[in-house]
Amino acid sequence: GSAIGVLLGGVLGDWVGRRYAAGRFDVALGGILCCAPFALTIFATHSLSLLKVAAVCFGLCSGFFIANVFSSLYDIVPSRTYGFSIGVLNMLGGLGAGIAILLAGILKSVPGIAALMLWASASAALAALSLLIVIHATLKAKRNDTGTFRSAI
């Protein structure tokens, strides 16, 4: 699922990104939104068949995010800061993953893994929706200030 998702997500992100400035963000964040219910299903189901389907669907959707997360950053930062920007993004991703693992280990016995996944899925979906709103508002404001978004970079 992930291999197909990365390929399809990359092609779709390139295509949509050529059409409007927030295109890659939309594909990446849409992937996160679609992942949330499948992540929850993976940990909440007792059916092996449903687990397999949810895992493939999760991989497919996460591929859309993975394929576009770095390239979408290139759409909003100046080319002279690409390396630093990707370094910061990588560092934040690593820190976030480490904190999530630590919290899961601490909290796993209290609410249980399925409840943690419900919270994580809901949080990821809420974060993706919030980012979509902020990105579109920011790009709209920047487009109004400069005429086109990409010319400001």
N, C-alpha and C positions, 0 to 999 in steps of 0.2 A: 504494500500500500504506500509506504513512504517513497519508494523509488519512483513509482508512477506519479505520486503527488508532487514530488520535487520537479519532475520533468514537465508535467502539465501546469503546475504553478508558475514555473519559470517562463514558459511560453505565454501563459495568460497574463502574468505580471508585465512582461515586455510589451505585449499588445495593448493592454489597458494603460500602461504607463506612457505610451506614445500618444494616447488620446487626451489625457488630462493629468495634471501634476500629482494628484493624490492616488493615481491608479494602482501603483504598486502597494501602497499602504492599504488600500481597500482589499486587494487580494490577500495580503498577509494577515490583516486583522479579520477578514472574512474566514480565513482558515482557522484562526483561533476560535472564533464564534462557533464554527461547525465542529471543532474538536471537543468542545465542552461536554455535550451530551454523550459522546462516545467514550470519553475518559471516565465519566461516571458509570456508564454501563459496564465497562471493563471490570470495575471493582465491585459492582453491586449485583452482577448476575450470578446465577448458579447453573446456568446452561452453558456447556462447552461450545455448542453451535453459535449461540448468541455472542459469546466471548470472542470467537474467531471473527465473526462479522464485524463486531465493534472494533476489534484491533485493526482490521484492514481499513475500515472507514476512518479510524483515528489517524492511522499512518497516512492515508490519502490526504486528509484535511491538514494535518501538521506539515506535510510536504509543501502545501501552498504557502504556509508561513515561513518555513525554512528557506525556500527558494527566493523569497522576496525581502527578508528582514534586512540584509546588508545592502542590497541594491536600492531599497527604498531610502536608506540613509543617504546614499549618494545623491538622491534627488533633492535633498534639502540642505546639505552642508557644502561649503566651498571646497573645490578640488584640492586646495592646498592643505586642508585638514582631514583628508580621507583616512590616513593612517591613524591619527590620534582619535578620530571619531569611532572608527571600528574598534580600536583598542578599548575605549571607554565602554562601548556597547558590549564587547566580549567580557570585560571585567564585571559589568553590572549583571550580565547573564550568569556568570559563574558564581558571583556572590548571592544572587537570588536563588540559584539552584542549591547552593550549600545551605543557606538559611532554611529553605523549604525542607530539605532532607533532615536537618537538625530538628525543626519543629515537628515533622512527621514522626520522628523517633521519640520525641518527648510526649507527644499527644496521642500516639497510636493506641494506647491502652485505655484512655479515657473515653473519647467519642467513637473510636474505631476507625479503621482505614476507609470504609465506605463513606462514613460521615465526613472525614477529611477530604475525600475526593469530591463530595458534593460541594463543600465550601470552596475548594480549589477551583472546581469547574465554574461555579457561580462567580467567583472572584475574577477568573480569567475572562469570562464573558462580559462582566461589568467593566473591566479594564479595557477590553477591546472596543466596546461601545463608546466609552469615554474618550479613548484615543482617537477614534474615528471623528467624533464631534470636534475635538480640539484641533486635529490636523486639518479638517475641512474649514474650520473657522480661521485658522492661522493662514492657510493658503489663500483663502478668499481675501483676507485683509492684505496680505502681501501682494496679491494680484491687483487689488485696487490701488495700492501705493505705487506699484512699479509698472503696471501695464501687463506684464507677464511674469509668472513666477520664476521661470528658469533664467530670465535676464538679470535677476537680482543676485545670482550666484557668482 
